[in-house]
Amino acid sequence: MKNEAQYINNGKISQENIQYYHDFGYLVAPEMIAPEEVAVLKNDTAKIFRGDYGTIDGLLPVMPNEIDVDVLKKYVAIHFPHKISPVIKDFLGQKDIVEVLKAIVSPNVKCMQSMLFVKGPGKAGQAWHQDEYYIPTRDKSLIGVWIAIDDATIENGCLWIIPGSQKPSYMHPRVPNTSNEYADTDTIDVTNYAKDEVIPVEVKKGGVVFFNGYVLHSSLRNKTEDNFRSALVNHYMSAESMLPWDQDGKLQAMADMRDIIMVAGDDPYHYKPIVDLNKPYLRPEVLNIKK
Ligand SMILES: O=C(O)CCC(=O)C(=O)O
């Protein structure tokens, strides 16, 4: 039976939700984002990939009369869309999301990353991983906030997670990926978990999934012929922690990556300037991140 404590009802987080997050590493907030807000994100997705905010490396020219669906089919995702889109930048501080973050992360919260997935028909998913592997926080406070812009189903490649897998609090070894479900060259072997410990997280558009940076998660290929699985995924952490993140080698190693946006409370490191380091880029079809 599904544990009801995983669901945030009416956008308001309860004590049971908070306990569930600490025990199992994730929460689901169905319908947290109003249909009008989702429509704005959907519309903005098309604008970004049409190049309306300016071009970025790899963005293909849009043909006259080319409809959004045909444009979007060519792409998997863009990283750091908030760097070009004022709509996404504004959404990083969405008030209901921030209330949840204050309750489960810290009263002081910063955002360091956004990713906008389109994941059209046939596009591969992401292999098993832990987000802290990529975005290391000193206090393990990393949290992914996964916002469904389209309905996310098993068929079109929703998230899969292993509840409670954050608990041992260590980085699992990475092994070569051999499944064509995934875009990545590496994965984590999860075969020692029982089948029923690995669950799909299907959410309707407007639903939000919150998951801890140590939780094992993945997504499968979009097997539909005409269905997009768009989702905005933003990453946050406690503002108390410094962020030694080199962005998969794209930046110089540093003690505290200050390309951040405060979304709640105070910044204990306010004496260090906020900088603009990260550039938006398109996610390649094959992901080969070596560290
Ligand atoms: O949405 C997906 O397909 C994968 C998202 C993910 O793994 C992540 O945000 O860390």
The ligand as a MOL file (V3000), in Angstrom:
LIG
                    3D

  0  0  0     0  0            999 V3000
M  V30 BEGIN CTAB
M  V30 COUNTS 10 9 0 0 0
M  V30 BEGIN ATOM
M  V30 1 O 13.9380 13.8570 -15.7040 0
M  V30 2 C 14.7550 13.0010 -15.9860 0
M  V30 3 O 14.6220 12.2750 -16.9610 0
M  V30 4 C 15.9690 12.8100 -15.1360 0
M  V30 5 C 16.1150 13.8740 -14.1190 0
M  V30 6 C 17.2300 13.6050 -13.1960 0
M  V30 7 O 17.7390 12.5400 -13.1170 0
M  V30 8 C 17.7320 14.6590 -12.3390 0
M  V30 9 O 17.1910 15.7580 -12.3610 0
M  V30 10 O 18.6940 14.4240 -11.6090 0
M  V30 END ATOM
M  V30 BEGIN BOND
M  V30 1 2 1 2
M  V30 2 1 2 3
M  V30 3 1 2 4
M  V30 4 1 4 5
M  V30 5 1 5 6
M  V30 6 2 6 7
M  V30 7 1 6 8
M  V30 8 2 8 9
M  V30 9 1 8 10
M  V30 END BOND
M  V30 END CTAB
M  END
